[in-house]
């Protein structure tokens, strides 16, 4: 028979792992949708918007990308879009 303390420890580890995965997946999805939105707006600004209006619109995207960098520090994909 197994030691009840060992069983409790394994159950706790499995529960914490599940909780971590459940909490991290929505964060990734939100990040993906935010980056997708940023990319689409950048594409629209650089290809569809009149040249006179581009600088102001791109400045707004720069501010938003900086906010994402603060929200997701060290994330390479976010940092790449901040570079644009």
N, C-alpha and C positions, 0 to 999 in steps of 0.2 A: 504494500500500500504506500502511496505517496504521502510525503509530509505535507500537511495542510498549509504550512507557511510557504513552502515552495510553490504550491498551487496558487495561493493568493498573490505571490510575487509575480508569477507568470501572467496571471489574469490582469494585474495592475499594469504591467508592461504592455500587454496587448491593448488594453483600453486606452492608455496614454498614446500609443502609436496611432490608433484609430482616430483619436481626438486631434492629434497633430495633423494628420492627413486631411481630415474634414475641415480644419481651419485654414490650411495652406492652399487648398484647391481654389476656393472662392477668391483669394487674394491674387492668384495667378490669372484667373479669368478676368477679374477687374483690371489688372495690369494690361492684359492682352487687349481688352476693349478700349482702354485709354490710349494705348499705343496705336491701335488701328485707327481711332478717331484722329489722333495727331497726324498720322501718316496721310490719311485722306485729305485733311485740311491743308497740309503742306503741299500735296500734289495739286489740289485745286488752286491754291494761291500761286504756285509757280507755273501752272499751265493755263489757267483760265482767267485769272484776275488781271486787270490792266496794270501795266508796269508802275504807274504812279501810285497805286494803292498797295503794292506788294510790301514795301518796307514796313509800313505800319502793321499790316497783317502778320508779317513774319516776326515782328517784335512781340506781338501778342502770343504767338506760338512759342517763342523763346521763354517767355515768362511761364507759360504752362509746362514746358519741358523742365524748367528749373524746379517747379513745384513737384513734378513727378520724381525728379532726382532726390529731393528731400524725402519724399514718401517711400521710395524704393532705393535706399542708398546702396551703392556698389553694384547695382544691376546693370550688366553690360548693355543690354538692349535699350534700356532707358538712357544710358549715357551716350549711346550712339545717336539716338534721336535728339538729344540735347546738342550734340555737335552739328547737326544740320541747322 
